[in-house]
């Protein structure tokens, strides 16, 4: 059980209050189940559908808030970078740096993140196969030798939809030891909600169980106490109150 990685948190940093509510619940679940959930939140959502969408507090303020969560709650922290210039500052705060799916082939971004020495979690692009992820991993391994995780999050399926080919999980396990299933982003319906991304959170628990059957070694859940009012990805985020039950089904 302790070899399973869990990552959870709100899609974007909306407020200090939100971070505290989620962090307190994660600590409670960690203690109840004897696990280690890594806390995730983004300081900037640089890839929002619309110019009018909420992006977050930005690099400086966001990292200060994440550092505060790490210090007060003793949680490991994961966040994503969108530009090479962000990597050094992020590396000073977090334990795992995440490369967004759309950007997983951006060599300068990969190498800037790897230069920090942190674990790098690369999300598989919506337009790549699991086997294709050998090349982003090689860029990091051959340059800096970091530990690399890979994350499955579905593939583009026509317009405004994703489909998960769970064979990607064992394919990526041939490349790295740690393969995460992003159970919430994989139920997105990109650009399908009038300028925002829609989704179907009811499928999240099944996505997790299917990934377990295919050998996933970790699970990623974006969670929120009130997803219907979330400022990003609300329709596919899991209710925070449901997180413990979904994790129990996996351990």
Secondary structure as GFF3:
##gff-version 3
##sequence-region A 1 251
A	DSSP	beta_strand	5	9	.	.	.	ID=ss1
A	DSSP	alpha_helix	16	33	.	.	.	ID=ss2
A	DSSP	beta_strand	37	40	.	.	.	ID=ss3
A	DSSP	alpha_helix	59	73	.	.	.	ID=ss4
A	DSSP	beta_strand	77	81	.	.	.	ID=ss5
A	DSSP	three_ten_helix	84	86	.	.	.	ID=ss6
A	DSSP	alpha_helix	87	91	.	.	.	ID=ss7
A	DSSP	beta_strand	96	99	.	.	.	ID=ss8
A	DSSP	three_ten_helix	101	103	.	.	.	ID=ss9
A	DSSP	alpha_helix	107	114	.	.	.	ID=ss10
A	DSSP	beta_strand	119	123	.	.	.	ID=ss11
A	DSSP	three_ten_helix	131	133	.	.	.	ID=ss12
A	DSSP	alpha_helix	134	143	.	.	.	ID=ss13
A	DSSP	beta_strand	148	152	.	.	.	ID=ss14
A	DSSP	beta_strand	155	156	.	.	.	ID=ss15
A	DSSP	beta_strand	162	163	.	.	.	ID=ss16
A	DSSP	alpha_helix	167	173	.	.	.	ID=ss17
A	DSSP	beta_strand	178	182	.	.	.	ID=ss18
A	DSSP	three_ten_helix	185	187	.	.	.	ID=ss19
A	DSSP	beta_strand	188	189	.	.	.	ID=ss20
A	DSSP	beta_strand	198	199	.	.	.	ID=ss21
A	DSSP	three_ten_helix	201	203	.	.	.	ID=ss22
A	DSSP	alpha_helix	204	213	.	.	.	ID=ss23
A	DSSP	beta_strand	218	224	.	.	.	ID=ss24
A	DSSP	three_ten_helix	227	229	.	.	.	ID=ss25
A	DSSP	beta_strand	238	239	.	.	.	ID=ss26
A	DSSP	three_ten_helix	240	242	.	.	.	ID=ss27
A	DSSP	alpha_helix	243	250	.	.	.	ID=ss28
###
